[in-house]
Amino acid sequence: MHWTEVGDISNGALFLPVPGAQRHRRLSSDVMVQAFKRRLKLADLPEGYRRHMVHARALLTRAALDGAPIQAAMRLSLRRSMFQAQK
């Protein structure tokens, strides 16, 4: 929500190729993958790490910080194991 407020984004693409680019131009999936790989390297995470792993962990972390029930967060992140969700 903060990203959309700061960027004054009410519709269209969330991530744009360059500042000031037209709203209907989206970053290609290849560009997003390369950016993700660079960030993994900077974060010193293993190469086998996948985007969905980062997304699921971010979702679970945010849910925990917001006080959401762990079972609801597990359903959203598609985690079946309480151990995996708490990790």
C-alpha positions in Angstrom: 0.0 0.0 0.0 2.8 2.4 0.9 4.4 1.8 -2.6 1.2 2.7 -4.4 0.7 5.8 -2.2 4.2 7.1 -2.6 4.2 6.4 -6.3 0.7 7.8 -6.8 -0.3 4.5 -8.5 -4.0 3.9 -8.7 -4.0 1.5 -11.7 -1.6 0.0 -14.2 1.8 -1.5 -13.6 3.4 -1.4 -10.2 7.0 -1.7 -11.4 8.1 0.5 -14.3 11.3 0.2 -16.4 12.6 3.7 -15.6 11.5 6.7 -13.6 8.8 8.6 -15.5 8.0 5.7 -17.9 4.5 5.4 -19.2 2.2 3.7 -16.8 1.2 1.0 -19.3 4.8 -0.2 -19.8 5.6 -3.1 -17.5 9.0 -4.6 -16.7 9.5 -7.8 -18.6 9.6 -11.0 -16.6 13.3 -11.5 -17.7 14.2 -8.2 -16.2 12.4 -9.0 -12.9 14.2 -12.4 -12.7 17.6 -10.8 -13.3 16.9 -8.1 -10.6 15.8 -10.9 -8.2 19.0 -12.9 -8.8 21.1 -9.8 -8.2 19.3 -9.2 -4.9 19.8 -12.8 -3.8 23.5 -12.4 -4.4 23.6 -9.2 -2.5 21.7 -10.8 0.4 24.2 -13.7 0.3 21.3 -16.2 -0.1 21.9 -19.6 -1.7 21.5 -19.9 -5.5 18.7 -22.4 -5.2 16.4 -19.8 -3.6 13.3 -19.2 -5.5 11.0 -16.1 -5.8 8.1 -17.9 -4.3 10.1 -18.9 -1.3 10.9 -15.2 -0.6 7.3 -14.2 -1.3 5.9 -16.8 1.1 8.4 -15.9 3.8 7.7 -12.2 3.4 4.0 -12.9 3.6 4.4 -15.0 6.8 6.6 -12.5 8.4 4.2 -9.6 7.7 1.3 -11.7 8.9 3.1 -12.4 12.2 4.0 -8.8 12.7 0.4 -7.8 12.1 -0.8 -10.4 14.6 -2.6 -12.6 12.1 -3.4 -16.2 13.2 -0.7 -18.6 12.0 -3.3 -20.9 10.4 -4.6 -18.1 8.2 -1.1 -17.1 7.1 -0.3 -20.8 6.4 -3.3 -21.1 4.1 -2.3 -17.9 2.2 1.4 -19.0 1.8 0.4 -22.6 1.0 2.4 -24.0 3.9 1.2 -27.2 5.3 3.8 -27.7 8.0 3.6 -25.6 11.2 7.4 -26.0 11.4 7.9 -24.5 8.0 5.5 -21.6 8.7 7.2 -20.8 12.0 10.6 -21.0 10.5 
